[in-house]
Amino acid sequence: MRFSVVPFALCLSLSPLATHAAERPKQLVMISFDGAGANALWQRSRDLARRAGAHFTYFLSCTLVIERANAKSYQGPRQKAGRSNIGFAQTAEEARARLGHVWQAHLEGHDISSHTCGHFDGKDWTADDWIAEFTTFHDVLTNAWKTLDAASEQPAGWKDFVANDIRGFRAPYFSTSPGMTEAEKKAGFRYDASLVTKGPAMPEEKDGLIRFGLPLIPEGPSNRPIIAMDYNLFVRHSGGFDNPSGSAEFEERAYAAFRSAFDRQYQGGRIPLQIGLHFVEMNGGAYWRAMERLVTEVCGKEDVACVSYSQAIQMLKEREKPKETSGL
């Protein structure tokens, strides 16, 4: 379902045709990861960000910090206890390592945001269902170290981080329901990234919730639009079945689509570009490699900023402030 939205102050942008190049805003690029599971990819993405001077947004699914032996401690809305569409951590050690990455990523300036817990389709959920899942997410994260018998390893600022710094949300499958926005606001979220837009678009606000959308971008020989996300490319390229033999070709197609979408905005209206991935190396890692090439090439440009959603909100607000003029 598409929520009714109204533009807010961030929607004003500078026209590149009417504005001197020196006054043009930075091109913002927001790379996000859904699920945020595999520890090797946590490390890989953090290392990439450090090299490129980038910040990312990690939409975390909370069952990935619950060890499988304790799976039945989680029960999603309208689900049996112990069910999750994306599984659980195989061991307590794996879960502790993941919590370590979450904390270090937070310290490094990345966004840690919510992707619910069990990755269920919420299209039929009521506001109470969403609130229950958001509450579970908060409680699981708050108590995660203790639950894993690792209370002594819990960082000193962990509970404050969970209470105050997890401010964004993306719905699994981009699947929403009329009660979701009410629940998000009650849960204290500042922004939502569950929309899909016809192309790169400025964020919009309604009732205090800032809403972002992954864009449709042209891809492939016929330039057919596709959501700028690895899973959608995976389905188009190989029918959703892993095909490592075509990995190089799929990488080139994904990179070309990402780079073309970036260039269009960089040379044009400077609307923020958003790209989404999962912590899965689909088609032999084609889409991660394509993303890494883009990040490596563009994030170091003086007039480009590869930022988290929270940073983008702040920078877009700064973009709209009247410029000070000095008297003669």
Protein Blocks (a to p, Z undefined) as FASTA:
>chain_A
ZZdddddfklpccdfklpcfklpccdddddddehjlafmlmmmmmmmmmmnopacddddd
fklmccfklmmmpccehiaehiafkbpafbfklmmmmmmmmmmmmmnopacddehjnopa
fklpcfklmmmmmmmmmmmmmmmmmmnopmmmpcfklmmmmmmmmmbdcdehhiacfklm
mmmmmnopabdckbccfbdcddddeehiacdddddddedjkopacddbfklmmmmmnnop
acfklmmmmmmmmmmmmmmmmmmmmmmnopacddddddddeehhlmmmmmmmmmmmmmmp
mkbccddfklmmmmmmmmmpccddddZZ
